[in-house]
Amino acid sequence: QVHVVESGGGWVQVGGSLRLSCTASGTISNTLAMGWYRQTPGKQRDLVAALTPSGSTFYADSVKGRFTISGDNDKNTVYLQMNNLKPEDTAIYSCNAGGLFYDGIYDADFGSWGRGTQVTVSS
């Protein structure tokens, strides 16, 4: 089994920044991708950003230019740097480790989920 833990969430004012971390432990292939999702009450969980072992990245249109995903392979960790935060960024951010990414589509069902970390942006 793969254990996934997120951290770094919190409260921030509009225009502020946060950096989320996601660490995966257990049996996981180094060839698989990792992704960040977010979900608000009453809405679907949407992909925010994804990172492949080769360094390819994907960003949702709503966060392009503001969020950056990066990784540390030695630590099995991915980060999500979030800048210029807006109230609409408020959500529970969850990490999916070990997914498949192909042609701009991330297959989260193949990976393992963390419990999520709350991000709140206040105006």
N, C-alpha and C positions, 0 to 999 in steps of 0.2 A: 504494500500500500504506500501511497504517496501522501505526506502530510504537508499542507500548505498553510502558511501563516502570513497575514498582512499586518502592517503597522504604518504609522505616520499620519493617520487621520487626525482631525481636530477641527477647531473653530478658527476662522480667519475672516477678516474684513474684505470687502470688494477690492480687487486689485492686488491682493496679497498672494503669497506663494506657499505651497506645501510640497513635500516630497514623500511619496508613498514607497514602501518596500514590500517585496514579496519573496519569501524564502521557501523553497521546496526541499523536503527531505524524504529519504526512502529510495525506493527503486524508481529511477526515472532515466529516460534516454536523453543523451546530450544532443540528439538530432531533432528533438521535438521543440515546438514553439511555446511561448508563454504570452498571456494576454491579460489586459485589464478591462473589466466591465464595470458598469455602474447601473444602479437601479433606484428609482424613487417610488414612493407608494402609488399603486394603481397603474404603474407603467411596466413595460417590458424591460428586461435586463439587456442593455446594449453594449456592444464592443466599443471601447474607447481607443485602445491602442494595442498593438501586437508586435512581438519581436521574435525573429527566427534565429537559430544558431549562426546562420551566415551573415547576420546583421541587417537583413531586410526588415523594414518597419512599415506599419500601417497606422493611420490615424483617422478617426472620425472627423467629418468636416467641421463639426462644432468645436473641436479642440485644436485644429491645425494652427500652428504658429504660436500656440500657448503651452501645449503639453509636449514633453519629450520622454520617450521610453528608452531605457538603456539596461544593460545587464552586466553581471559579474559571473562568468561561467564557473570560476573556482568556488564560489559560494552558492551556486545554484540560486541566484537572486536576481530579480529584475526590479527596476526602479521606475517610478513615474513622477517626473518633475512637472509640477503644475504651477504655471505663472499666470498673472493677470486674471485671477479667479473671479467668476461671476456668480450671482445668486443661483442661476440655472445649473451651475456645476454641483450644487448641493445634492448629495446622494450617498448611498452605501457603495463603496468601491470594492470589488471582489477580484481576486486573482485566480486565473486558471492556468495551471502548470501542466505541460506535457500534451498540449493540443496539436492539431494539424493545421497548417496554414498553406493554402494553395489558391492562386489566382484571386487574391484579395478576400478570401473567405477563411474564417477561423472556425475550426471544428472543435468546439469546447467539450462536446460529449466524449471525446477521446482523452481529455485531460482530467485533472482533479481540482476541486474548488477549495478555496479558503473560506473562512467565515465572514470576511469582509471587514472593512474599516470605514467609519462614518466621517464624511467630509461635510462641513456646514459653512456656507459662505453668507455672511450677513451684510446687508446694505445699510 
